[in-house]
Amino acid sequence: MTCPPPTVDARKALDFLRTSGLVDLSVPLSRVVDQVSQLDDVAGYVLAWERYVLVVANQVADDDSAADN
């Protein structure tokens, strides 16, 4: 039996990304796109980014639930 993923507060996850220093949100997406030459590279980057955000969001949710207990 698998457990459903924890609910994620997107605002808390975004706040964590902004304050953690792990991600430079000041870099415009156009600069990232200009630095790659293939559309597949961009798609791969976007998929990797989405996965990273989900992992961070889940970590924030886990930390919040641990703090509540």
DSSP file (Angstrom, degrees, kcal/mol; ACC not computed):
  #  RESIDUE AA STRUCTURE BP1 BP2  ACC     N-H-->O    O-->H-N    N-H-->O    O-->H-N    TCO  KAPPA ALPHA  PHI   PSI    X-CA   Y-CA   Z-CA
    1    1 A M              0   0    0      0, 0.0     2,-0.3     0, 0.0     0, 0.0   0.000 360.0 360.0 360.0 129.6    0.0    0.0    0.0
    2    2 A T        -     0   0    0      1,-0.0     0, 0.0     0, 0.0     0, 0.0  -0.742 360.0-129.4-100.8 148.5    1.4    3.4   -1.0
    3    3 A C        -     0   0    0     -2,-0.3    -1,-0.0     1,-0.1     0, 0.0  -0.708  27.4-111.6 -91.7 143.8    0.9    6.6    0.9
    4    4 A P        -     0   0    0      0, 0.0     3,-0.1     0, 0.0    -1,-0.1  -0.418  43.2 -94.8 -69.3 151.9   -0.3    9.7   -1.0
    5    5 A P        -     0   0    0      0, 0.0     3,-0.1     0, 0.0    53,-0.0  -0.310  49.1 -96.0 -64.2 151.7    2.3   12.4   -1.2
    6    6 A P        -     0   0    0      0, 0.0     2,-0.1     0, 0.0    55,-0.1  -0.306  43.7 -98.3 -66.3 152.4    2.0   15.1    1.5
    7    7 A T        -     0   0    0     -3,-0.1     2,-0.5    54,-0.1     0, 0.0  -0.464  40.4-145.0 -69.2 145.5    0.1   18.2    0.7
    8    8 A V        -     0   0    0     -2,-0.1     2,-0.9    -3,-0.1     3,-0.1  -0.952   9.6-144.2-120.8 129.0    2.4   21.1   -0.4
    9    9 A D     >  -     0   0    0     -2,-0.5     4,-2.3    48,-0.2     3,-0.3  -0.821  14.5-159.4 -88.4 107.3    1.9   24.7    0.4
   10   10 A A  H  > S+     0   0    0     -2,-0.9     4,-2.6     1,-0.2     5,-0.2   0.839  88.3  55.5 -59.8 -35.1    3.2   26.3   -2.8
   11   11 A R  H  > S+     0   0    0      2,-0.2     4,-2.5     1,-0.2    -1,-0.2   0.913 108.9  46.4 -66.3 -41.1    3.8   29.7   -1.1
   12   12 A K  H  > S+     0   0    0     -3,-0.3     4,-2.4     2,-0.2    -2,-0.2   0.899 112.8  50.7 -65.8 -39.4    5.9   28.1    1.6
   13   13 A A  H  X S+     0   0    0     -4,-2.3     4,-2.2     2,-0.2    -2,-0.2   0.924 112.6  45.4 -64.7 -44.0    7.9   26.1   -1.0
   14   14 A L  H  X S+     0   0    0     -4,-2.6     4,-2.5     2,-0.2    -2,-0.2   0.903 111.9  52.2 -66.2 -40.8    8.5   29.3   -3.1
   15   15 A D  H  X S+     0   0    0     -4,-2.5     4,-2.3    -5,-0.2    -1,-0.2   0.901 108.8  51.3 -60.9 -40.4    9.5   31.2    0.0
   16   16 A F  H  X S+     0   0    0     -4,-2.4     4,-2.0     1,-0.2    -2,-0.2   0.923 109.9  49.1 -62.3 -44.0   11.9   28.5    0.9
   17   17 A L  H  X S+     0   0    0     -4,-2.2     4,-0.8     1,-0.2     6,-0.7   0.901 112.7  48.3 -62.5 -40.2   13.5   28.6   -2.6
   18   18 A R  H  < S+     0   0    0     -4,-2.5    -1,-0.2     1,-0.2    -2,-0.2   0.898 119.3  36.6 -67.4 -40.2   13.8   32.4   -2.4
   19   19 A T  H  < S+     0   0    0     -4,-2.3    -1,-0.2    -5,-0.2    -2,-0.2   0.668 104.3  69.2 -89.7 -16.8   15.4   32.4    1.1
   20   20 A S  H  < S-     0   0    0     -4,-2.0    -1,-0.2    -5,-0.2    -2,-0.1   0.790  88.7-137.6 -74.2 -26.8   17.6   29.3    0.9
   21   21 A G  S  < S+     0   0    0     -4,-0.8    -3,-0.1     2,-0.2    -4,-0.1   0.509  72.8 115.5  80.2   2.7   20.0   30.7   -1.7
   22   22 A L  S    S+     0   0    0     -5,-0.3     2,-0.4     1,-0.1    -4,-0.1   0.775  74.5  42.2 -74.0 -26.4   20.0   27.4   -3.5
   23   23 A V  S    S-     0   0    0     -6,-0.7     2,-1.1    -5,-0.0    -2,-0.2  -0.978  74.3-139.7-128.0 132.6   18.4   28.9   -6.6
   24   24 A D    >   +     0   0    0     -2,-0.4     3,-1.1     1,-0.2    -6,-0.1  -0.763  22.7 178.2 -90.5  96.6   19.3   32.2   -8.3
   25   25 A L  T 3   +     0   0    0     -2,-1.1    -1,-0.2     1,-0.2    -7,-0.0   0.504  69.1  75.6 -78.8  -2.9   15.8   33.5   -9.2
   26   26 A S  T 3  S+     0   0    0      2,-0.1    -1,-0.2    -3,-0.1    -2,-0.0   0.629  70.6  98.2 -82.9 -11.8   17.3   36.7  -10.6
   27   27 A V  S <  S-     0   0    0     -3,-1.1     2,-0.0     1,-0.1     5,-0.0  -0.652  78.8-127.5 -76.8 119.5   18.5   34.9  -13.7
   28   28 A P    >>  -     0   0    0      0, 0.0     4,-1.5     0, 0.0     3,-0.7  -0.363  11.0-124.9 -68.2 147.2   15.9   35.5  -16.5
   29   29 A L  H 3> S+     0   0    0      1,-0.2     4,-2.7     2,-0.2     5,-0.2   0.844 109.7  62.7 -60.1 -33.9   14.6   32.5  -18.3
   30   30 A S  H 3> S+     0   0    0      1,-0.2     4,-2.5     2,-0.2    -1,-0.2   0.865 101.4  51.8 -61.4 -34.9   15.6   34.0  -21.6
   31   31 A R  H <> S+     0   0    0     -3,-0.7     4,-1.1     2,-0.2    -1,-0.2   0.901 110.0  48.4 -67.2 -40.2   19.2   33.9  -20.5
   32   32 A V  H  < S+     0   0    0     -4,-1.5     3,-0.5     1,-0.2     4,-0.3   0.932 113.4  47.3 -63.8 -44.9   18.9   30.2  -19.6
   33   33 A V  H >< S+     0   0    0     -4,-2.7     3,-1.3     1,-0.2    -2,-0.2   0.888 108.4  55.2 -65.0 -39.6   17.3   29.4  -22.9
   34   34 A D  H 3< S+     0   0    0     -4,-2.5    -1,-0.2     1,-0.3    -2,-0.2   0.773 101.5  59.8 -64.0 -25.1   19.9   31.4  -24.8
   35   35 A Q  T 3< S+     0   0    0     -4,-1.1     2,-0.4    -3,-0.5    -1,-0.3   0.544  98.4  66.2 -84.5  -6.0   22.7   29.3  -23.2
   36   36 A V    <   -     0   0    0     -3,-1.3     3,-0.0    -4,-0.3     6,-0.0  -0.887  62.9-159.6-114.8 149.6   21.4   26.0  -24.6
   37   37 A S        +     0   0    0     -2,-0.4     2,-0.4     1,-0.1    -1,-0.1   0.615  69.4  60.4-104.1 -13.5   21.3   25.1  -28.2
   38   38 A Q     >  -     0   0    0      1,-0.1     4,-1.5     0, 0.0     3,-0.4  -0.926  68.6-138.6-121.3 141.4   18.7   22.4  -28.4
   39   39 A L  H  > S+     0   0    0     -2,-0.4     4,-2.6     1,-0.2     5,-0.2   0.850 107.3  60.1 -60.6 -34.7   15.0   22.4  -27.5
   40   40 A D  H  > S+     0   0    0      1,-0.2     4,-2.7     2,-0.2    -1,-0.2   0.877 101.2  53.8 -61.5 -37.2   15.5   19.0  -25.9
   41   41 A D  H  > S+     0   0    0     -3,-0.4     4,-2.3     2,-0.2    -1,-0.2   0.911 109.4  47.8 -63.4 -41.1   18.1   20.5  -23.5
   42   42 A V  H  X S+     0   0    0     -4,-1.5     4,-2.7     2,-0.2    -2,-0.2   0.934 112.0  49.2 -64.7 -45.6   15.5   23.1  -22.5
   43   43 A A  H  X S+     0   0    0     -4,-2.6     4,-2.5     1,-0.2    -2,-0.2   0.912 111.8  49.2 -60.8 -42.2   12.8   20.5  -22.0
   44   44 A G  H  X S+     0   0    0     -4,-2.7     4,-2.4     2,-0.2    -1,-0.2   0.888 110.9  50.2 -63.6 -39.1   15.2   18.4  -19.9
   45   45 A Y  H  X S+     0   0    0     -4,-2.3     4,-2.7     2,-0.2    -2,-0.2   0.916 110.7  49.1 -64.6 -43.2   16.1   21.4  -17.8
   46   46 A V  H  X S+     0   0    0     -4,-2.7     4,-2.7     2,-0.2    -2,-0.2   0.921 112.1  48.3 -63.9 -43.6   12.5   22.2  -17.2
   47   47 A L  H  X S+     0   0    0     -4,-2.5     4,-2.2     2,-0.2    -1,-0.2   0.913 112.8  48.0 -63.0 -42.0   11.7   18.7  -16.2
   48   48 A A  H  X S+     0   0    0     -4,-2.4     4,-2.5     2,-0.2    -2,-0.2   0.904 111.7  50.6 -64.3 -40.6   14.7   18.6  -13.9
   49   49 A W  H  X S+     0   0    0     -4,-2.7     4,-2.8     2,-0.2    -2,-0.2   0.925 109.6  50.3 -62.6 -45.5   13.6   21.9  -12.4
   50   50 A E  H  X S+     0   0    0     -4,-2.7     4,-2.3     1,-0.2    -1,-0.2   0.914 111.6  48.2 -60.1 -42.7   10.1   20.7  -11.8
   51   51 A R  H  X S+     0   0    0     -4,-2.2     4,-2.4     2,-0.2    -1,-0.2   0.915 111.3  50.5 -64.1 -42.1   11.4   17.6  -10.1
   52   52 A Y  H  X S+     0   0    0     -4,-2.5     4,-2.7     2,-0.2    -2,-0.2   0.920 110.1  49.7 -61.1 -44.3   13.7   19.7   -7.9
   53   53 A V  H  X S+     0   0    0     -4,-2.8     4,-2.9     1,-0.2    -1,-0.2   0.904 110.9  49.9 -62.9 -40.8   10.9   22.0   -6.9
   54   54 A L  H  X S+     0   0    0     -4,-2.3     4,-2.5     2,-0.2    -1,-0.2   0.905 110.8  49.2 -64.4 -40.7    8.7   19.0   -6.0
   55   55 A V  H  X S+     0   0    0     -4,-2.4     4,-2.1     2,-0.2    -2,-0.2   0.930 114.1  45.5 -63.5 -45.2   11.5   17.5   -3.9
   56   56 A V  H  X S+     0   0    0     -4,-2.7     4,-2.6     2,-0.2    -2,-0.2   0.917 112.6  51.1 -64.3 -42.9   12.1   20.8   -2.1
   57   57 A A  H  X S+     0   0    0     -4,-2.9     4,-2.4     1,-0.2   -48,-0.2   0.905 110.5  48.9 -62.2 -41.4    8.4   21.3   -1.6
   58   58 A N  H  X S+     0   0    0     -4,-2.5     4,-2.6     2,-0.2    -1,-0.2   0.884 110.1  51.8 -65.1 -37.6    8.0   17.9   -0.1
   59   59 A Q  H  X S+     0   0    0     -4,-2.1     4,-2.7     2,-0.2    -2,-0.2   0.912 109.9  48.9 -64.6 -41.9   11.0   18.6    2.2
   60   60 A V  H  X S+     0   0    0     -4,-2.6     4,-2.6     2,-0.2    -2,-0.2   0.917 111.7  49.3 -63.0 -42.7    9.3   21.8    3.4
   61   61 A A  H  X S+     0   0    0     -4,-2.4     4,-2.5     2,-0.2    -2,-0.2   0.910 111.7  48.9 -63.9 -41.5    6.1   19.9    4.0
   62   62 A D  H  X S+     0   0    0     -4,-2.6     4,-2.3     2,-0.2    -2,-0.2   0.914 111.7  49.2 -62.4 -43.0    8.0   17.2    5.9
   63   63 A D  H  X S+     0   0    0     -4,-2.7     4,-2.1     2,-0.2    -2,-0.2   0.898 111.8  49.1 -64.2 -39.7    9.8   19.8    8.0
   64   64 A D  H  X S+     0   0    0     -4,-2.6     4,-1.8     2,-0.2    -2,-0.2   0.914 112.1  47.3 -65.1 -42.6    6.5   21.6    8.7
   65   65 A S  H  X S+     0   0    0     -4,-2.5     4,-1.0     1,-0.2    -2,-0.2   0.861 112.3  50.1 -68.8 -33.5    4.8   18.3    9.8
   66   66 A A  H  < S+     0   0    0     -4,-2.3    -1,-0.2     1,-0.2    -2,-0.2   0.873 110.3  50.2 -69.0 -36.5    7.8   17.4   12.0
   67   67 A A  H  < S+     0   0    0     -4,-2.1    -2,-0.2     1,-0.2    -1,-0.2   0.832 107.0  55.1 -70.4 -31.2    7.6   20.8   13.6
   68   68 A D  H  <        0   0    0     -4,-1.8    -1,-0.2     1,-0.2    -2,-0.2   0.784 360.0 360.0 -71.3 -26.3    3.9   20.4   14.3
   69   69 A N     <        0   0    0     -4,-1.0    -1,-0.2    -3,-0.2    -2,-0.2   0.459 360.0 360.0 -87.7 360.0    4.5   17.2   16.1
